[in-house]
Amino acid sequence: MSQSVREAAREAVTVVYTWEVVPGREEQFEEWAHEIETEAASFTGHRGVTWLHPEGDSHRYHAVVRFADTETLDRWMTSPQRAAWQERVTPFARSAHPKLTTTGLETWFNVPNGPARPPARWKMSIVTIVAVYPFALLYDGVFAEYFHAWPLLARTLVFPVILAPLLTYAVMPFMSRALRRWLYPDYPQE
């Protein structure tokens, strides 16, 4: 196995599932979700799951499942335990779309109108650089001088504490929409 293949296999991954739940069976689904989450947590490399509940009249639940690397994810995906849990959910829910496997950075990019293959990593890198650079320049040129007297750890913390939420909630969603055709060339455009 080549070095780059081994490194890619060790990179943390996130899997996004969407479930369409039969109306009136939400309580059964949530019970199932809690139980499969407990089962998955017993697998080495499982890093947790975040459930997003439906809004409004929707019956779609989303699960964001994190694993240490592709190897541990594959072990869970092919396990008999997971297969048994998948079988148990069929009376009250179905998978709404194929899973999306991501490495983390993709979560900054809006997936247009549902499932789509995440953008190429080199494209995400370019968009991230273009988004971060003006803020780094502004911080370094205008604000950094006010923090010179602070201890290194404190003054270094200021920039990411301000930048991370700004990128997550404003800049990257905007960049994702503005560059949608380039980021998702195979996805039908609105």
Salt bridges, closest charged atoms under 4 A:
GLU11 OE2 - ARG121 NH1 3.10
GLU20 OE1 - ARG60 NE 2.70
GLU26 OE2 - HIS59 ND1 3.08
GLU30 OE2 - HIS53 ND1 3.64
GLU71 OE2 - ARG75 NH1 3.44
GLU190 OE2 - ARG180 NH1 3.57
